[in-house]
Amino acid sequence: MNTATLKHFCSLHATPGDEEEVFDALLNRWKAQGLDTRQLGRYAVIAEPGERKKADTVLLLAHADSPGFIVQSVLSPTQLEVLALGGVHPTHDAELLLKTSKGKVPAHLKAASDDWTRTMPLTVTLDNPCTEVQKGDRLCWAPAWEENETELRSPFLDNRIGCALIADWYEANAQRFATMNVILAASAMEEVNGFGANVLANAVKADLVLVLDITYTDEKQAIRMGQGPVITLSDASVLLSPTLRDRLLQAPVPLQTEVYNYSGTDARAFPAQGIPTPAIPVLIPTEGNHSPCEILHPADLAAWPAALEAVAQAALL
């Protein structure tokens, strides 16, 4: 993956239900590559070549949002109360960007108390009065970026790594899936309710869905950064059979596996809509998920396209 593309997508402001910046960036890149594009309202964007082969179709599904915050109360021009959107638990004070109708404003988030739950508001202060702020405005972590040979650090790696991959897919990976059709898509609201994938599932007919996301490192399950992408065998959204697991693990690329009975992605949208298409999460292991400093190993990004190709070939046998 081109890390310059990832850095750009990690600089964009996109919270659940307000994914416009990421959608626009994807559509502009796809159109420049000559792909056919369409947008499903505020729920998803899609791209594919103009001509389809008589072959299996693979959907590469990324997610355009990341957890953030929404203004609940404007206490004064310099003090707000906000609610969390998605799975954040701010244990430390943090720098944010407030997005208003007139632009973006630096903001400061006060750490949550020990007994905080996501139904409780958090306090945000502004350095300078902002008369444009309104109830419903969105906030996200302030962008930051550090990169070396063994670590890449930034907020929004979840979910922008998938967006960066599909943004450049046809330029960087045209040789992959050579015998298949590939549809690229990014859904909205994955972090809160999965509505975007529900709409997408009804609009796109594919033989296989590969869900692009991140997961957690886990020493007990031997899930480590730098050891390759991770296949989810079980979580709250998917449950792969042992037969499919065995086929996937015979792929000629390094793959890690994980088993959970909680959390998950919007992969659940496809069976929930009565669509029999298999949905397989192929994920990148990270640390610091949903924090202002998420961490991944660049080697896992480099291995991701080959892993997706191998999983698709095994799943469609």
C-alpha positions as CSV (number, residue, x, y, z in Angstrom):
1,M,0.0,0.0,0.0
2,N,1.1,3.5,-0.7
3,T,1.5,5.1,2.7
4,A,1.1,8.6,1.2
5,T,-2.4,7.6,0.3
6,L,-3.0,6.2,3.8
7,K,-1.7,9.4,5.4
8,H,-4.0,11.5,3.3
9,F,-7.1,9.4,4.3
10,C,-6.0,9.5,7.9
11,S,-6.1,13.4,7.7
12,L,-9.8,13.4,6.7
13,H,-12.6,14.2,9.1
14,A,-15.2,11.4,8.9
15,T,-17.4,10.2,11.8
16,P,-20.4,7.9,11.7
17,G,-23.1,9.5,9.5
18,D,-20.7,12.2,8.3
19,E,-18.4,10.4,5.9
20,E,-18.5,13.0,3.1
21,E,-14.8,13.8,3.1
22,V,-13.8,10.1,2.7
23,F,-16.5,9.4,0.1
24,D,-15.5,12.4,-2.0
25,A,-11.8,11.4,-1.8
26,L,-12.6,7.9,-3.0
27,L,-14.9,9.0,-5.8
28,N,-12.4,11.5,-7.1
29,R,-9.6,8.9,-7.2
30,W,-11.8,6.3,-8.8
31,K,-13.0,8.6,-11.5
32,A,-9.5,9.6,-12.3
33,Q,-8.7,5.9,-12.9
34,G,-11.6,5.6,-15.3
35,L,-13.8,3.5,-13.1
36,D,-17.5,3.5,-13.1
37,T,-18.8,5.0,-9.8
38,R,-22.0,5.4,-8.0
39,Q,-23.2,6.6,-4.6
40,L,-26.0,5.1,-2.5
41,G,-27.2,8.2,-0.8
42,R,-25.1,8.8,2.3
43,Y,-24.7,5.1,2.9
44,A,-22.0,3.8,0.5
45,V,-19.9,4.5,-2.6
46,I,-19.0,1.9,-5.2
47,A,-16.6,1.6,-8.1
48,E,-15.8,-1.0,-10.8
49,P,-14.5,-1.2,-14.3
50,G,-17.1,-0.6,-17.1
51,E,-17.0,-4.1,-18.4
52,R,-17.6,-7.3,-16.4
53,K,-16.2,-10.7,-17.2
54,K,-18.3,-13.9,-17.1
55,A,-16.6,-14.8,-13.8
56,D,-17.0,-14.7,-10.1
57,T,-17.4,-11.3,-8.5
58,V,-15.5,-10.2,-5.4
59,L,-16.6,-7.2,-3.3
60,L,-13.8,-5.5,-1.4
61,L,-15.6,-3.7,1.4
62,A,-14.0,-0.9,3.4
63,H,-15.5,1.5,6.0
64,A,-15.5,5.2,5.6
65,D,-16.2,6.2,9.2
66,S,-14.2,6.1,12.4
67,P,-15.4,6.6,16.0
68,G,-15.8,10.3,17.1
69,F,-18.0,12.6,19.0
70,I,-21.2,14.6,18.5
71,V,-22.1,17.9,20.2
72,Q,-25.0,17.4,22.6
73,S,-25.0,20.7,24.4
74,V,-23.4,24.1,23.7
75,L,-22.8,25.4,27.2
76,S,-20.9,28.5,26.0
77,P,-19.0,29.6,22.9
78,T,-15.9,27.9,24.5
79,Q,-17.4,24.9,26.3
80,L,-19.4,21.9,24.9
81,E,-20.7,18.6,26.1
82,V,-20.3,15.8,23.6
83,L,-21.4,12.2,23.3
84,A,-19.2,9.4,21.9
85,L,-20.1,7.9,18.5
86,G,-18.6,4.4,18.4
87,G,-16.3,2.5,20.7
88,V,-14.1,5.2,22.3
89,H,-13.1,5.4,25.9
90,P,-10.9,8.5,26.4
91,T,-8.8,7.7,29.5
92,H,-6.6,10.7,28.8
93,D,-7.1,14.3,27.8
94,A,-6.9,14.6,24.0
95,E,-6.7,17.0,21.1
96,L,-9.7,17.1,18.8
97,L,-11.0,18.9,15.7
98,L,-14.5,20.3,15.8
99,K,-16.1,20.5,12.3
100,T,-18.6,23.3,11.9
101,S,-20.4,24.8,8.9
102,K,-17.6,27.5,8.7
103,G,-14.6,25.1,9.1
104,K,-12.6,23.1,11.6
105,V,-11.7,24.3,15.0
106,P,-9.1,22.9,17.5
107,A,-10.7,21.5,20.7
108,H,-9.6,19.8,23.9
109,L,-11.3,16.7,25.3
110,K,-11.3,16.1,29.1
111,A,-10.6,12.5,30.0
112,A,-13.5,10.3,31.1
113,S,-14.0,9.5,34.7
114,D,-13.6,5.9,36.0
115,D,-17.4,5.3,36.1
116,W,-18.0,6.9,32.6
117,T,-20.3,5.1,30.1
118,R,-21.0,6.0,26.5
119,T,-24.4,7.4,27.4
120,M,-22.7,10.1,29.5
121,P,-21.5,13.4,28.1
122,L,-17.9,14.5,28.0
123,T,-16.5,18.0,28.3
124,V,-14.8,19.8,25.4
125,T,-13.2,23.2,25.6
126,L,-12.2,25.6,22.8
127,D,-9.3,28.0,22.9
128,N,-11.3,30.7,21.2
129,P,-15.0,31.4,21.2
130,C,-16.9,29.7,18.3
131,T,-20.3,31.1,17.6
132,E,-20.9,28.7,14.7
133,V,-20.9,25.5,16.7
134,Q,-24.3,23.8,16.8
135,K,-25.9,20.7,18.4
136,G,-25.1,17.7,16.2
137,D,-21.7,19.0,15.0
138,R,-19.0,16.4,14.9
139,L,-15.6,16.1,16.5
140,C,-12.7,13.6,15.9
141,W,-9.2,13.1,17.0
142,A,-6.7,15.7,15.7
143,P,-4.7,14.2,12.9
144,A,-1.1,13.0,13.7
145,W,1.3,10.8,11.8
146,E,4.5,8.9,12.6
147,E,6.2,6.3,10.4
148,N,9.3,4.2,10.5
149,E,10.3,0.7,9.3
150,T,8.5,-1.2,12.0
151,E,5.7,1.1,13.1
152,L,3.1,3.4,11.7
153,R,1.2,5.5,14.2
154,S,-1.9,7.6,13.5
155,P,-5.5,8.0,14.5
156,F,-8.1,6.5,12.2
157,L,-6.1,3.5,11.0
158,D,-9.5,1.9,11.8
159,N,-11.0,2.3,9.3
160,R,-8.9,4.3,6.8
161,I,-6.5,1.5,6.0
162,G,-9.3,-0.2,4.0
163,C,-10.2,3.0,2.3
164,A,-6.6,3.6,1.3
165,L,-6.3,0.1,-0.1
166,I,-9.4,0.4,-2.3
167,A,-8.5,3.9,-3.4
168,D,-5.4,2.7,-5.2
169,W,-6.5,-0.9,-5.9
170,Y,-6.7,-0.8,-9.7
171,E,-3.5,1.2,-10.0
172,A,-1.5,-1.0,-7.6
173,N,-3.1,-4.4,-7.9
174,A,-4.6,-4.7,-11.4
175,Q,-2.8,-8.1,-11.8
176,R,-4.6,-9.6,-8.8
177,F,-8.0,-11.3,-9.2
178,A,-7.2,-11.5,-12.9
179,T,-9.9,-14.1,-13.5
180,M,-12.5,-12.4,-11.3
181,N,-14.5,-9.2,-11.3
182,V,-13.6,-6.9,-8.4
183,I,-16.1,-4.3,-7.0
184,L,-14.8,-1.7,-4.6
185,A,-17.0,-0.2,-1.9
186,A,-16.9,1.8,1.3
187,S,-19.8,1.9,3.7
188,A,-21.0,4.4,6.2
189,M,-21.8,4.0,9.9
190,E,-19.9,0.8,10.5
191,E,-18.9,1.9,13.9
192,V,-22.5,2.5,15.2
193,N,-25.2,0.6,13.4
194,G,-24.0,-0.9,10.1
195,F,-26.8,0.9,8.1
196,G,-24.4,1.6,5.2
197,A,-23.6,-2.1,4.7
198,N,-27.3,-3.0,4.9
199,V,-28.0,-0.7,2.0
200,L,-24.9,-1.9,0.1
201,A,-25.8,-5.5,0.5
202,N,-29.1,-5.0,-1.4
203,A,-27.4,-3.0,-4.1
204,V,-24.4,-5.1,-5.0
205,K,-24.6,-8.7,-6.0
206,A,-21.3,-10.5,-5.4
207,D,-20.1,-14.1,-5.0
208,L,-17.8,-13.2,-2.2
209,V,-17.3,-10.2,0.2
210,L,-13.9,-9.6,1.7
211,V,-14.3,-7.2,4.6
212,L,-11.3,-4.8,5.1
213,D,-10.8,-3.7,8.7
214,I,-8.4,-3.9,11.7
215,T,-8.3,-6.2,14.7
216,Y,-6.5,-6.4,18.0
217,T,-3.2,-8.0,18.8
218,D,-3.7,-10.8,21.3
219,E,-0.8,-12.8,22.8
220,K,-3.0,-15.6,24.0
221,Q,-4.2,-16.2,20.4
222,A,-0.7,-15.4,19.0
223,I,-2.0,-12.5,17.0
224,R,1.0,-10.2,16.5
225,M,1.8,-7.2,14.4
226,G,4.2,-8.0,11.5
227,Q,3.0,-11.6,11.2
228,G,0.5,-11.1,8.4
229,P,-3.2,-10.3,8.0
230,V,-5.8,-12.0,10.3
231,I,-8.9,-14.0,9.3
232,T,-11.8,-13.8,11.7
233,L,-13.2,-17.3,12.2
234,S,-15.7,-16.2,14.7
235,D,-17.1,-13.0,16.2
236,A,-20.5,-11.3,16.6
237,S,-20.8,-10.8,12.8
238,V,-19.3,-14.0,11.2
239,L,-18.9,-17.7,12.0
240,L,-16.8,-19.6,9.5
241,S,-17.0,-23.4,9.2
242,P,-14.0,-25.6,10.0
243,T,-14.1,-26.7,6.4
244,L,-13.8,-23.2,5.1
245,R,-11.1,-22.4,7.7
246,D,-9.0,-25.4,6.5
247,R,-9.3,-24.2,2.9
248,L,-8.3,-20.7,3.8
249,L,-5.3,-21.8,5.9
250,Q,-4.0,-23.9,2.9
251,A,-3.5,-20.6,1.1
252,P,0.2,-20.0,0.1
253,V,0.5,-16.8,2.2
254,P,1.0,-16.2,6.0
255,L,-2.3,-15.8,7.7
256,Q,-3.2,-15.4,11.3
257,T,-6.6,-16.4,12.8
258,E,-8.8,-15.1,15.6
259,V,-11.8,-16.3,17.5
260,Y,-14.2,-14.1,19.5
261,N,-17.9,-14.2,20.4
262,Y,-18.2,-10.4,20.7
263,S,-17.5,-7.2,18.6
264,G,-17.3,-7.6,14.8
265,T,-17.8,-5.7,11.6
266,D,-20.7,-4.9,9.3
267,A,-20.1,-8.2,7.6
268,R,-23.3,-9.2,9.3
269,A,-25.3,-7.1,6.9
270,F,-25.2,-9.7,4.1
271,P,-26.8,-12.7,5.9
272,A,-29.0,-10.3,7.8
273,Q,-30.5,-9.1,4.5
274,G,-31.0,-12.7,3.4
275,I,-28.1,-12.7,1.0
276,P,-26.2,-16.0,0.9
277,T,-22.9,-14.4,-0.2
278,P,-20.0,-15.5,2.1
279,A,-18.5,-12.5,4.0
280,I,-14.9,-13.0,5.3
281,P,-13.1,-10.4,7.3
282,V,-9.4,-10.2,6.4
283,L,-7.9,-7.8,8.9
284,I,-4.7,-6.0,9.9
285,P,-3.6,-6.4,13.5
286,T,-3.1,-3.1,15.4
287,E,-2.7,-1.7,18.9
288,G,-4.4,1.3,20.4
289,N,-7.6,0.7,18.5
290,H,-10.0,3.8,18.5
291,S,-7.4,5.9,20.3
292,P,-5.6,9.1,19.1
293,C,-2.5,6.8,18.5
294,E,-3.3,3.5,16.7
295,I,-0.3,1.4,15.7
296,L,0.4,-1.1,12.9
297,H,3.3,-2.8,11.2
298,P,4.0,-1.7,7.6
299,A,4.8,-5.3,6.7
300,D,1.2,-6.3,7.3
301,L,-0.1,-3.7,4.9
302,A,2.4,-4.9,2.3
303,A,1.2,-8.5,2.7
304,W,-2.5,-7.6,2.6
305,P,-3.2,-7.6,-1.2
306,A,-1.7,-11.1,-1.7
307,A,-3.6,-12.4,1.3
308,L,-6.9,-11.1,-0.1
309,E,-6.1,-12.7,-3.4
310,A,-5.3,-16.0,-1.8
311,V,-8.4,-16.0,0.4
312,A,-10.6,-15.2,-2.5
313,Q,-9.2,-18.1,-4.6
314,A,-9.6,-20.5,-1.7
315,A,-13.1,-19.3,-0.8
316,L,-14.4,-19.6,-4.3
317,L,-13.1,-23.1,-5.0
